[in-house]
Amino acid sequence: MHVTDIQISNPTYRQSLGELSAVVSLSADARDVRVLCNVESQPEEEPTKGRLALIRDALRQLRRMPELRAGREELSFAPGVYPSEL
């Protein structure tokens, strides 16, 4: 799967749980994959830190997909899509 774009939609901080949740969409040439991500967060954290944590969780979930786990597909990224901070 060659990821060409990563989008985060509906980010919501749930104070009672201390977590940030959002839908992370990973676009590829042949398909789009959307995963619901929940990460621990604090209200005073920088938005960039939360965004990176959501992307990290999305990639973790993506790597558990059968086609990636079995090695039938490899995960790659278009230039500039993969955050250098990860």
HTML snippet that shows the backbone in 3Dmol.js (N, CA, C, O; Angstrom):
<script src="https://3Dmol.org/build/3Dmol-min.js"></script>
<div id="view" style="width:600px;height:400px;position:relative"></div>
<script>
const pdb = `
ATOM      1  N   MET A   1       0.852  -1.169   0.000  1.00  0.00           N
ATOM      2  CA  MET A   1       0.000   0.000   0.000  1.00  0.00           C
ATOM      3  C   MET A   1       0.897   1.232   0.000  1.00  0.00           C
ATOM      4  O   MET A   1       1.710   1.424   0.904  1.00  0.00           O
ATOM      5  N   HIS A   2       0.739   2.051  -1.015  1.00  0.00           N
ATOM      6  CA  HIS A   2       1.528   3.275  -1.145  1.00  0.00           C
ATOM      7  C   HIS A   2       0.653   4.450  -0.718  1.00  0.00           C
ATOM      8  O   HIS A   2      -0.224   4.878  -1.468  1.00  0.00           O
ATOM      9  N   VAL A   3       0.887   4.966   0.471  1.00  0.00           N
ATOM     10  CA  VAL A   3       0.069   6.037   1.046  1.00  0.00           C
ATOM     11  C   VAL A   3       0.441   7.367   0.397  1.00  0.00           C
ATOM     12  O   VAL A   3       1.603   7.773   0.396  1.00  0.00           O
ATOM     13  N   THR A   4      -0.573   8.035  -0.156  1.00  0.00           N
ATOM     14  CA  THR A   4      -0.337   9.305  -0.831  1.00  0.00           C
ATOM     15  C   THR A   4      -0.834  10.513  -0.029  1.00  0.00           C
ATOM     16  O   THR A   4      -0.476  11.653  -0.326  1.00  0.00           O
ATOM     17  N   ASP A   5      -1.670  10.252   0.996  1.00  0.00           N
ATOM     18  CA  ASP A   5      -2.191  11.359   1.798  1.00  0.00           C
ATOM     19  C   ASP A   5      -2.678  10.827   3.136  1.00  0.00           C
ATOM     20  O   ASP A   5      -3.185   9.708   3.219  1.00  0.00           O
ATOM     21  N   ILE A   6      -2.524  11.630   4.183  1.00  0.00           N
ATOM     22  CA  ILE A   6      -3.036  11.306   5.515  1.00  0.00           C
ATOM     23  C   ILE A   6      -3.878  12.488   5.979  1.00  0.00           C
ATOM     24  O   ILE A   6      -3.407  13.625   6.004  1.00  0.00           O
ATOM     25  N   GLN A   7      -5.119  12.212   6.345  1.00  0.00           N
ATOM     26  CA  GLN A   7      -6.036  13.243   6.828  1.00  0.00           C
ATOM     27  C   GLN A   7      -6.583  12.831   8.194  1.00  0.00           C
ATOM     28  O   GLN A   7      -6.817  11.650   8.452  1.00  0.00           O
ATOM     29  N   ILE A   8      -6.781  13.813   9.055  1.00  0.00           N
ATOM     30  CA  ILE A   8      -7.374  13.566  10.379  1.00  0.00           C
ATOM     31  C   ILE A   8      -8.674  14.350  10.440  1.00  0.00           C
ATOM     32  O   ILE A   8      -8.696  15.557  10.200  1.00  0.00           O
ATOM     33  N   SER A   9      -9.755  13.654  10.764  1.00  0.00           N
ATOM     34  CA  SER A   9     -11.044  14.337  10.846  1.00  0.00           C
ATOM     35  C   SER A   9     -11.723  14.072  12.184  1.00  0.00           C
ATOM     36  O   SER A   9     -11.490  13.051  12.831  1.00  0.00           O
ATOM     37  N   ASN A  10     -12.547  14.995  12.571  1.00  0.00           N
ATOM     38  CA  ASN A  10     -13.320  14.929  13.813  1.00  0.00           C
ATOM     39  C   ASN A  10     -12.478  14.699  15.074  1.00  0.00           C
ATOM     40  O   ASN A  10     -12.832  13.850  15.891  1.00  0.00           O
ATOM     41  N   PRO A  11     -11.382  15.430  15.249  1.00  0.00           N
ATOM     42  CA  PRO A  11     -10.624  15.248  16.494  1.00  0.00           C
ATOM     43  C   PRO A  11     -11.451  15.724  17.687  1.00  0.00           C
ATOM     44  O   PRO A  11     -12.009  16.821  17.671  1.00  0.00           O
ATOM     45  N   THR A  12     -11.519  14.898  18.704  1.00  0.00           N
ATOM     46  CA  THR A  12     -12.313  15.200  19.890  1.00  0.00           C
ATOM     47  C   THR A  12     -11.515  14.833  21.131  1.00  0.00           C
ATOM     48  O   THR A  12     -11.028  13.711  21.265  1.00  0.00           O
ATOM     49  N   TYR A  13     -11.391  15.793  22.031  1.00  0.00           N
ATOM     50  CA  TYR A  13     -10.729  15.502  23.306  1.00  0.00           C
ATOM     51  C   TYR A  13     -11.802  15.150  24.321  1.00  0.00           C
ATOM     52  O   TYR A  13     -12.723  15.930  24.564  1.00  0.00           O
ATOM     53  N   ARG A  14     -11.673  13.971  24.912  1.00  0.00           N
ATOM     54  CA  ARG A  14     -12.631  13.537  25.928  1.00  0.00           C
ATOM     55  C   ARG A  14     -11.945  13.625  27.290  1.00  0.00           C
ATOM     56  O   ARG A  14     -11.150  12.765  27.667  1.00  0.00           O
ATOM     57  N   GLN A  15     -12.277  14.680  28.004  1.00  0.00           N
ATOM     58  CA  GLN A  15     -11.610  14.988  29.265  1.00  0.00           C
ATOM     59  C   GLN A  15     -11.824  13.889  30.299  1.00  0.00           C
ATOM     60  O   GLN A  15     -10.901  13.566  31.047  1.00  0.00           O
ATOM     61  N   SER A  16     -13.014  13.310  30.357  1.00  0.00           N
ATOM     62  CA  SER A  16     -13.286  12.285  31.364  1.00  0.00           C
ATOM     63  C   SER A  16     -12.398  11.054  31.185  1.00  0.00           C
ATOM     64  O   SER A  16     -12.101  10.354  32.153  1.00  0.00           O
ATOM     65  N   LEU A  17     -11.971  10.790  29.939  1.00  0.00           N
ATOM     66  CA  LEU A  17     -11.099   9.648  29.658  1.00  0.00           C
ATOM     67  C   LEU A  17      -9.641  10.059  29.482  1.00  0.00           C
ATOM     68  O   LEU A  17      -8.750   9.209  29.475  1.00  0.00           O
ATOM     69  N   GLY A  18      -9.399  11.354  29.340  1.00  0.00           N
ATOM     70  CA  GLY A  18      -8.037  11.829  29.112  1.00  0.00           C
ATOM     71  C   GLY A  18      -7.477  11.346  27.793  1.00  0.00           C
ATOM     72  O   GLY A  18      -6.305  10.983  27.695  1.00  0.00           O
ATOM     73  N   GLU A  19      -8.344  11.345  26.759  1.00  0.00           N
ATOM     74  CA  GLU A  19      -7.877  10.859  25.470  1.00  0.00           C
ATOM     75  C   GLU A  19      -8.376  11.726  24.329  1.00  0.00           C
ATOM     76  O   GLU A  19      -9.392  12.415  24.419  1.00  0.00           O
ATOM     77  N   LEU A  20      -7.621  11.657  23.267  1.00  0.00           N
ATOM     78  CA  LEU A  20      -7.943  12.332  22.025  1.00  0.00           C
ATOM     79  C   LEU A  20      -8.377  11.262  21.041  1.00  0.00           C
ATOM     80  O   LEU A  20      -7.690  10.252  20.886  1.00  0.00           O
ATOM     81  N   SER A  21      -9.496  11.463  20.380  1.00  0.00           N
ATOM     82  CA  SER A  21      -9.951  10.498  19.381  1.00  0.00           C
ATOM     83  C   SER A  21     -10.207  11.218  18.070  1.00  0.00           C
ATOM     84  O   SER A  21     -10.561  12.397  18.053  1.00  0.00           O
ATOM     85  N   ALA A  22     -10.024  10.497  16.973  1.00  0.00           N
ATOM     86  CA  ALA A  22     -10.253  11.049  15.639  1.00  0.00           C
ATOM     87  C   ALA A  22     -10.287   9.912  14.634  1.00  0.00           C
ATOM     88  O   ALA A  22      -9.870   8.790  14.925  1.00  0.00           O
ATOM     89  N   VAL A  23     -10.786  10.218  13.460  1.00  0.00           N
ATOM     90  CA  VAL A  23     -10.732   9.282  12.337  1.00  0.00           C
ATOM     91  C   VAL A  23      -9.528   9.686  11.497  1.00  0.00           C
ATOM     92  O   VAL A  23      -9.420  10.831  11.059  1.00  0.00           O
ATOM     93  N   VAL A  24      -8.629   8.739  11.279  1.00  0.00           N
ATOM     94  CA  VAL A  24      -7.452   8.990  10.454  1.00  0.00           C
ATOM     95  C   VAL A  24      -7.656   8.256   9.131  1.00  0.00           C
ATOM     96  O   VAL A  24      -7.873   7.045   9.104  1.00  0.00           O
ATOM     97  N   SER A  25      -7.581   9.013   8.032  1.00  0.00           N
ATOM     98  CA  SER A  25      -7.767   8.458   6.691  1.00  0.00           C
ATOM     99  C   SER A  25      -6.423   8.393   5.990  1.00  0.00           C
ATOM    100  O   SER A  25      -5.704   9.388   5.895  1.00  0.00           O
ATOM    101  N   LEU A  26      -6.100   7.216   5.504  1.00  0.00           N
ATOM    102  CA  LEU A  26      -4.868   7.012   4.747  1.00  0.00           C
ATOM    103  C   LEU A  26      -5.280   6.701   3.314  1.00  0.00           C
ATOM    104  O   LEU A  26      -5.926   5.688   3.049  1.00  0.00           O
ATOM    105  N   SER A  27      -4.903   7.578   2.400  1.00  0.00           N
ATOM    106  CA  SER A  27      -5.291   7.424   1.002  1.00  0.00           C
ATOM    107  C   SER A  27      -4.168   6.778   0.217  1.00  0.00           C
ATOM    108  O   SER A  27      -2.994   7.107   0.388  1.00  0.00           O
ATOM    109  N   ALA A  28      -4.554   5.852  -0.647  1.00  0.00           N
ATOM    110  CA  ALA A  28      -3.623   5.193  -1.550  1.00  0.00           C
ATOM    111  C   ALA A  28      -4.225   5.253  -2.946  1.00  0.00           C
ATOM    112  O   ALA A  28      -5.366   5.682  -3.116  1.00  0.00           O
ATOM    113  N   ASP A  29      -3.470   4.828  -3.935  1.00  0.00           N
ATOM    114  CA  ASP A  29      -3.962   4.880  -5.308  1.00  0.00           C
ATOM    115  C   ASP A  29      -5.231   4.051  -5.479  1.00  0.00           C
ATOM    116  O   ASP A  29      -6.190   4.497  -6.110  1.00  0.00           O
ATOM    117  N   ALA A  30      -5.235   2.865  -4.926  1.00  0.00           N
ATOM    118  CA  ALA A  30      -6.343   1.941  -5.163  1.00  0.00           C
ATOM    119  C   ALA A  30      -7.445   2.005  -4.112  1.00  0.00           C
ATOM    120  O   ALA A  30      -8.554   1.533  -4.362  1.00  0.00           O
ATOM    121  N   ARG A  31      -7.165   2.579  -2.937  1.00  0.00           N
ATOM    122  CA  ARG A  31      -8.172   2.556  -1.866  1.00  0.00           C
ATOM    123  C   ARG A  31      -7.869   3.594  -0.795  1.00  0.00           C
ATOM    124  O   ARG A  31      -6.786   4.176  -0.732  1.00  0.00           O
ATOM    125  N   ASP A  32      -8.878   3.795   0.039  1.00  0.00           N
ATOM    126  CA  ASP A  32      -8.740   4.638   1.225  1.00  0.00           C
ATOM    127  C   ASP A  32      -9.035   3.763   2.435  1.00  0.00           C
ATOM    128  O   ASP A  32      -9.967   2.959   2.424  1.00  0.00           O
ATOM    129  N   VAL A  33      -8.234   3.931   3.472  1.00  0.00           N
ATOM    130  CA  VAL A  33      -8.451   3.190   4.714  1.00  0.00           C
ATOM    131  C   VAL A  33      -8.709   4.213   5.811  1.00  0.00           C
ATOM    132  O   VAL A  33      -7.942   5.161   5.982  1.00  0.00           O
ATOM    133  N   ARG A  34      -9.787   4.016   6.546  1.00  0.00           N
ATOM    134  CA  ARG A  34     -10.125   4.912   7.653  1.00  0.00           C
ATOM    135  C   ARG A  34     -10.116   4.106   8.937  1.00  0.00           C
ATOM    136  O   ARG A  34     -10.725   3.039   9.016  1.00  0.00           O
ATOM    137  N   VAL A  35      -9.424   4.619   9.940  1.00  0.00           N
ATOM    138  CA  VAL A  35      -9.369   3.940  11.231  1.00  0.00           C
ATOM    139  C   VAL A  35      -9.702   4.935  12.337  1.00  0.00           C
ATOM    140  O   VAL A  35      -9.323   6.105  12.285  1.00  0.00           O
ATOM    141  N   LEU A  36     -10.417   4.437  13.333  1.00  0.00           N
ATOM    142  CA  LEU A  36     -10.730   5.242  14.504  1.00  0.00           C
ATOM    143  C   LEU A  36      -9.574   5.097  15.471  1.00  0.00           C
ATOM    144  O   LEU A  36      -9.209   3.982  15.847  1.00  0.00           O
ATOM    145  N   CYS A  37      -8.998   6.211  15.874  1.00  0.00           N
ATOM    146  CA  CYS A  37      -7.838   6.202  16.759  1.00  0.00           C
ATOM    147  C   CYS A  37      -8.170   6.900  18.073  1.00  0.00           C
ATOM    148  O   CYS A  37      -8.850   7.926  18.096  1.00  0.00           O
ATOM    149  N   ASN A  38      -7.679   6.330  19.154  1.00  0.00           N
ATOM    150  CA  ASN A  38      -7.805   6.911  20.493  1.00  0.00           C
ATOM    151  C   ASN A  38      -6.427   6.883  21.128  1.00  0.00           C
ATOM    152  O   ASN A  38      -5.802   5.827  21.223  1.00  0.00           O
ATOM    153  N   VAL A  39      -5.954   8.043  21.563  1.00  0.00           N
ATOM    154  CA  VAL A  39      -4.639   8.124  22.190  1.00  0.00           C
ATOM    155  C   VAL A  39      -4.740   8.915  23.483  1.00  0.00           C
ATOM    156  O   VAL A  39      -5.562   9.824  23.604  1.00  0.00           O
ATOM    157  N   GLU A  40      -3.900   8.565  24.446  1.00  0.00           N
ATOM    158  CA  GLU A  40      -3.859   9.325  25.687  1.00  0.00           C
ATOM    159  C   GLU A  40      -3.381  10.736  25.385  1.00  0.00           C
ATOM    160  O   GLU A  40      -2.488  10.945  24.564  1.00  0.00           O
ATOM    161  N   SER A  41      -3.993  11.701  26.065  1.00  0.00           N
ATOM    162  CA  SER A  41      -3.645  13.085  25.803  1.00  0.00           C
ATOM    163  C   SER A  41      -4.020  13.946  26.997  1.00  0.00           C
ATOM    164  O   SER A  41      -4.820  13.553  27.846  1.00  0.00           O
ATOM    165  N   GLN A  42      -3.437  15.101  27.040  1.00  0.00           N
ATOM    166  CA  GLN A  42      -3.761  16.098  28.053  1.00  0.00           C
ATOM    167  C   GLN A  42      -4.265  17.336  27.332  1.00  0.00           C
ATOM    168  O   GLN A  42      -3.825  17.613  26.216  1.00  0.00           O
ATOM    169  N   PRO A  43      -5.179  18.094  27.941  1.00  0.00           N
ATOM    170  CA  PRO A  43      -5.738  19.261  27.239  1.00  0.00           C
ATOM    171  C   PRO A  43      -4.699  20.327  26.900  1.00  0.00           C
ATOM    172  O   PRO A  43      -4.887  21.088  25.950  1.00  0.00           O
ATOM    173  N   GLU A  44      -3.612  20.392  27.657  1.00  0.00           N
ATOM    174  CA  GLU A  44      -2.615  21.437  27.405  1.00  0.00           C
ATOM    175  C   GLU A  44      -1.536  21.018  26.408  1.00  0.00           C
ATOM    176  O   GLU A  44      -0.630  21.803  26.127  1.00  0.00           O
ATOM    177  N   GLU A  45      -1.612  19.793  25.865  1.00  0.00           N
ATOM    178  CA  GLU A  45      -0.611  19.341  24.899  1.00  0.00           C
ATOM    179  C   GLU A  45      -0.727  20.113  23.591  1.00  0.00           C
ATOM    180  O   GLU A  45      -1.803  20.574  23.208  1.00  0.00           O
ATOM    181  N   GLU A  46       0.403  20.236  22.924  1.00  0.00           N
ATOM    182  CA  GLU A  46       0.430  20.901  21.626  1.00  0.00           C
ATOM    183  C   GLU A  46      -0.382  20.085  20.622  1.00  0.00           C
ATOM    184  O   GLU A  46      -0.360  18.855  20.670  1.00  0.00           O
ATOM    185  N   PRO A  47      -1.095  20.747  19.720  1.00  0.00           N
ATOM    186  CA  PRO A  47      -1.871  20.013  18.705  1.00  0.00           C
ATOM    187  C   PRO A  47      -1.007  19.095  17.839  1.00  0.00           C
ATOM    188  O   PRO A  47      -1.455  18.027  17.423  1.00  0.00           O
ATOM    189  N   THR A  48       0.231  19.511  17.570  1.00  0.00           N
ATOM    190  CA  THR A  48       1.130  18.698  16.757  1.00  0.00           C
ATOM    191  C   THR A  48       1.418  17.360  17.420  1.00  0.00           C
ATOM    192  O   THR A  48       1.468  16.330  16.747  1.00  0.00           O
ATOM    193  N   LYS A  49       1.608  17.370  18.732  1.00  0.00           N
ATOM    194  CA  LYS A  49       1.892  16.135  19.461  1.00  0.00           C
ATOM    195  C   LYS A  49       0.712  15.167  19.374  1.00  0.00           C
ATOM    196  O   LYS A  49       0.906  13.964  19.198  1.00  0.00           O
ATOM    197  N   GLY A  50      -0.507  15.687  19.496  1.00  0.00           N
ATOM    198  CA  GLY A  50      -1.696  14.854  19.373  1.00  0.00           C
ATOM    199  C   GLY A  50      -1.861  14.302  17.970  1.00  0.00           C
ATOM    200  O   GLY A  50      -2.239  13.144  17.790  1.00  0.00           O
ATOM    201  N   ARG A  51      -1.574  15.137  16.971  1.00  0.00           N
ATOM    202  CA  ARG A  51      -1.675  14.700  15.577  1.00  0.00           C
ATOM    203  C   ARG A  51      -0.699  13.563  15.300  1.00  0.00           C
ATOM    204  O   ARG A  51      -1.064  12.575  14.663  1.00  0.00           O
ATOM    205  N   LEU A  52       0.522  13.692  15.765  1.00  0.00           N
ATOM    206  CA  LEU A  52       1.516  12.642  15.558  1.00  0.00           C
ATOM    207  C   LEU A  52       1.121  11.351  16.268  1.00  0.00           C
ATOM    208  O   LEU A  52       1.309  10.260  15.728  1.00  0.00           O
ATOM    209  N   ALA A  53       0.573  11.473  17.474  1.00  0.00           N
ATOM    210  CA  ALA A  53       0.134  10.286  18.219  1.00  0.00           C
ATOM    211  C   ALA A  53      -1.003   9.581  17.481  1.00  0.00           C
ATOM    212  O   ALA A  53      -1.046   8.351  17.447  1.00  0.00           O
ATOM    213  N   LEU A  54      -1.919  10.341  16.895  1.00  0.00           N
ATOM    214  CA  LEU A  54      -3.019   9.743  16.132  1.00  0.00           C
ATOM    215  C   LEU A  54      -2.492   9.021  14.892  1.00  0.00           C
ATOM    216  O   LEU A  54      -2.936   7.915  14.584  1.00  0.00           O
ATOM    217  N   ILE A  55      -1.559   9.630  14.187  1.00  0.00           N
ATOM    218  CA  ILE A  55      -0.974   8.996  12.999  1.00  0.00           C
ATOM    219  C   ILE A  55      -0.219   7.737  13.395  1.00  0.00           C
ATOM    220  O   ILE A  55      -0.312   6.715  12.715  1.00  0.00           O
ATOM    221  N   ARG A  56       0.523   7.805  14.484  1.00  0.00           N
ATOM    222  CA  ARG A  56       1.262   6.635  14.969  1.00  0.00           C
ATOM    223  C   ARG A  56       0.298   5.477  15.262  1.00  0.00           C
ATOM    224  O   ARG A  56       0.575   4.329  14.915  1.00  0.00           O
ATOM    225  N   ASP A  57      -0.839   5.790  15.906  1.00  0.00           N
ATOM    226  CA  ASP A  57      -1.817   4.751  16.214  1.00  0.00           C
ATOM    227  C   ASP A  57      -2.456   4.196  14.942  1.00  0.00           C
ATOM    228  O   ASP A  57      -2.698   2.993  14.845  1.00  0.00           O
ATOM    229  N   ALA A  58      -2.730   5.063  13.968  1.00  0.00           N
ATOM    230  CA  ALA A  58      -3.297   4.612  12.697  1.00  0.00           C
ATOM    231  C   ALA A  58      -2.342   3.659  11.980  1.00  0.00           C
ATOM    232  O   ALA A  58      -2.771   2.644  11.431  1.00  0.00           O
ATOM    233  N   LEU A  59      -1.056   3.983  11.984  1.00  0.00           N
ATOM    234  CA  LEU A  59      -0.071   3.117  11.337  1.00  0.00           C
ATOM    235  C   LEU A  59       0.057   1.784  12.072  1.00  0.00           C
ATOM    236  O   LEU A  59       0.251   0.744  11.443  1.00  0.00           O
ATOM    237  N   ARG A  60      -0.051   1.812  13.389  1.00  0.00           N
ATOM    238  CA  ARG A  60      -0.025   0.574  14.172  1.00  0.00           C
ATOM    239  C   ARG A  60      -1.188  -0.325  13.758  1.00  0.00           C
ATOM    240  O   ARG A  60      -1.015  -1.525  13.545  1.00  0.00           O
ATOM    241  N   GLN A  61      -2.373   0.269  13.648  1.00  0.00           N
ATOM    242  CA  GLN A  61      -3.543  -0.503  13.246  1.00  0.00           C
ATOM    243  C   GLN A  61      -3.417  -0.998  11.804  1.00  0.00           C
ATOM    244  O   GLN A  61      -3.799  -2.127  11.497  1.00  0.00           O
ATOM    245  N   LEU A  62      -2.889  -0.166  10.935  1.00  0.00           N
ATOM    246  CA  LEU A  62      -2.730  -0.534   9.537  1.00  0.00           C
ATOM    247  C   LEU A  62      -1.792  -1.730   9.383  1.00  0.00           C
ATOM    248  O   LEU A  62      -2.043  -2.621   8.571  1.00  0.00           O
ATOM    249  N   ARG A  63      -0.724  -1.749  10.155  1.00  0.00           N
ATOM    250  CA  ARG A  63       0.244  -2.851  10.071  1.00  0.00           C
ATOM    251  C   ARG A  63      -0.339  -4.185  10.543  1.00  0.00           C
ATOM    252  O   ARG A  63       0.238  -5.240  10.281  1.00  0.00           O
ATOM    253  N   ARG A  64      -1.473  -4.141  11.233  1.00  0.00           N
ATOM    254  CA  ARG A  64      -2.132  -5.366  11.684  1.00  0.00           C
ATOM    255  C   ARG A  64      -3.106  -5.926  10.634  1.00  0.00           C
ATOM    256  O   ARG A  64      -3.677  -6.999  10.827  1.00  0.00           O
ATOM    257  N   MET A  65      -3.290  -5.205   9.540  1.00  0.00           N
ATOM    258  CA  MET A  65      -4.166  -5.701   8.472  1.00  0.00           C
ATOM    259  C   MET A  65      -3.544  -6.966   7.884  1.00  0.00           C
ATOM    260  O   MET A  65      -2.325  -7.034   7.729  1.00  0.00           O
ATOM    261  N   PRO A  66      -4.360  -7.966   7.556  1.00  0.00           N
ATOM    262  CA  PRO A  66      -3.837  -9.259   7.088  1.00  0.00           C
ATOM    263  C   PRO A  66      -2.863  -9.159   5.920  1.00  0.00           C
ATOM    264  O   PRO A  66      -1.854  -9.863   5.906  1.00  0.00           O
ATOM    265  N   GLU A  67      -3.140  -8.308   4.950  1.00  0.00           N
ATOM    266  CA  GLU A  67      -2.264  -8.235   3.780  1.00  0.00           C
ATOM    267  C   GLU A  67      -0.883  -7.675   4.122  1.00  0.00           C
ATOM    268  O   GLU A  67       0.106  -8.027   3.479  1.00  0.00           O
ATOM    269  N   LEU A  68      -0.813  -6.816   5.121  1.00  0.00           N
ATOM    270  CA  LEU A  68       0.483  -6.285   5.548  1.00  0.00           C
ATOM    271  C   LEU A  68       1.191  -7.264   6.486  1.00  0.00           C
ATOM    272  O   LEU A  68       2.398  -7.475   6.373  1.00  0.00           O
ATOM    273  N   ARG A  69       0.442  -7.853   7.402  1.00  0.00           N
ATOM    274  CA  ARG A  69       1.045  -8.815   8.345  1.00  0.00           C
ATOM    275  C   ARG A  69       1.619 -10.023   7.623  1.00  0.00           C
ATOM    276  O   ARG A  69       2.675 -10.532   7.997  1.00  0.00           O
ATOM    277  N   ALA A  70       0.922 -10.483   6.587  1.00  0.00           N
ATOM    278  CA  ALA A  70       1.362 -11.675   5.863  1.00  0.00           C
ATOM    279  C   ALA A  70       2.463 -11.364   4.853  1.00  0.00           C
ATOM    280  O   ALA A  70       3.065 -12.278   4.289  1.00  0.00           O
ATOM    281  N   GLY A  71       2.728 -10.087   4.624  1.00  0.00           N
ATOM    282  CA  GLY A  71       3.784  -9.712   3.693  1.00  0.00           C
ATOM    283  C   GLY A  71       3.337  -9.672   2.240  1.00  0.00           C
ATOM    284  O   GLY A  71       4.174  -9.554   1.346  1.00  0.00           O
ATOM    285  N   ARG A  72       2.031  -9.768   1.985  1.00  0.00           N
ATOM    286  CA  ARG A  72       1.536  -9.691   0.602  1.00  0.00           C
ATOM    287  C   ARG A  72       1.633  -8.270   0.069  1.00  0.00           C
ATOM    288  O   ARG A  72       1.711  -8.058  -1.141  1.00  0.00           O
ATOM    289  N   GLU A  73       1.628  -7.298   0.975  1.00  0.00           N
ATOM    290  CA  GLU A  73       1.783  -5.885   0.603  1.00  0.00           C
ATOM    291  C   GLU A  73       2.820  -5.252   1.509  1.00  0.00           C
ATOM    292  O   GLU A  73       3.040  -5.687   2.639  1.00  0.00           O
ATOM    293  N   GLU A  74       3.451  -4.213   0.982  1.00  0.00           N
ATOM    294  CA  GLU A  74       4.380  -3.432   1.777  1.00  0.00           C
ATOM    295  C   GLU A  74       3.810  -2.034   1.951  1.00  0.00           C
ATOM    296  O   GLU A  74       3.090  -1.529   1.089  1.00  0.00           O
ATOM    297  N   LEU A  75       4.136  -1.431   3.057  1.00  0.00           N
ATOM    298  CA  LEU A  75       3.684  -0.078   3.353  1.00  0.00           C
ATOM    299  C   LEU A  75       4.757   0.909   2.919  1.00  0.00           C
ATOM    300  O   LEU A  75       5.909   0.815   3.342  1.00  0.00           O
ATOM    301  N   SER A  76       4.368   1.854   2.071  1.00  0.00           N
ATOM    302  CA  SER A  76       5.299   2.897   1.626  1.00  0.00           C
ATOM    303  C   SER A  76       4.540   4.221   1.583  1.00  0.00           C
ATOM    304  O   SER A  76       3.313   4.252   1.665  1.00  0.00           O
ATOM    305  N   PHE A  77       5.286   5.303   1.453  1.00  0.00           N
ATOM    306  CA  PHE A  77       4.702   6.639   1.518  1.00  0.00           C
ATOM    307  C   PHE A  77       5.217   7.514   0.384  1.00  0.00           C
ATOM    308  O   PHE A  77       6.382   7.432  -0.006  1.00  0.00           O
ATOM    309  N   ALA A  78       4.335   8.346  -0.133  1.00  0.00           N
ATOM    310  CA  ALA A  78       4.738   9.328  -1.142  1.00  0.00           C
ATOM    311  C   ALA A  78       5.650  10.356  -0.453  1.00  0.00           C
ATOM    312  O   ALA A  78       5.558  10.543   0.760  1.00  0.00           O
ATOM    313  N   PRO A  79       6.509  11.008  -1.201  1.00  0.00           N
ATOM    314  CA  PRO A  79       7.395  12.016  -0.614  1.00  0.00           C
ATOM    315  C   PRO A  79       6.600  13.080   0.144  1.00  0.00           C
ATOM    316  O   PRO A  79       5.613  13.613  -0.364  1.00  0.00           O
ATOM    317  N   GLY A  80       7.043  13.377   1.360  1.00  0.00           N
ATOM    318  CA  GLY A  80       6.435  14.413   2.166  1.00  0.00           C
ATOM    319  C   GLY A  80       5.200  14.003   2.952  1.00  0.00           C
ATOM    320  O   GLY A  80       4.662  14.813   3.706  1.00  0.00           O
ATOM    321  N   VAL A  81       4.737  12.771   2.798  1.00  0.00           N
ATOM    322  CA  VAL A  81       3.533  12.326   3.503  1.00  0.00           C
ATOM    323  C   VAL A  81       3.859  11.805   4.900  1.00  0.00           C
ATOM    324  O   VAL A  81       3.146  12.108   5.857  1.00  0.00           O
ATOM    325  N   TYR A  82       4.922  11.031   5.019  1.00  0.00           N
ATOM    326  CA  TYR A  82       5.295  10.449   6.317  1.00  0.00           C
ATOM    327  C   TYR A  82       5.924  11.530   7.193  1.00  0.00           C
ATOM    328  O   TYR A  82       6.955  12.093   6.825  1.00  0.00           O
ATOM    329  N   PRO A  83       5.326  11.830   8.342  1.00  0.00           N
ATOM    330  CA  PRO A  83       5.892  12.874   9.212  1.00  0.00           C
ATOM    331  C   PRO A  83       7.308  12.507   9.691  1.00  0.00           C
ATOM    332  O   PRO A  83       7.530  11.417  10.218  1.00  0.00           O
ATOM    333  N   SER A  84       8.232  13.409   9.505  1.00  0.00           N
ATOM    334  CA  SER A  84       9.625  13.143   9.881  1.00  0.00           C
ATOM    335  C   SER A  84       9.787  12.968  11.396  1.00  0.00           C
ATOM    336  O   SER A  84      10.769  12.380  11.848  1.00  0.00           O
ATOM    337  N   GLU A  85       8.840  13.469  12.169  1.00  0.00           N
ATOM    338  CA  GLU A  85       8.928  13.366  13.625  1.00  0.00           C
ATOM    339  C   GLU A  85       8.647  11.951  14.139  1.00  0.00           C
ATOM    340  O   GLU A  85       8.971  11.629  15.282  1.00  0.00           O
ATOM    341  N   LEU A  86       8.044  11.109  13.295  1.00  0.00           N
ATOM    342  CA  LEU A  86       7.763   9.738  13.711  1.00  0.00           C
ATOM    343  C   LEU A  86       9.007   8.961  13.593  1.00  0.00           C
ATOM    344  O   LEU A  86       9.019   7.767  13.890  1.00  0.00           O
TER     345      LEU A  86
END
`;
const viewer = $3Dmol.createViewer("view");
viewer.addModel(pdb, "pdb");
viewer.setStyle({}, {cartoon: {color: "spectrum"}});
viewer.zoomTo();
viewer.render();
</script>
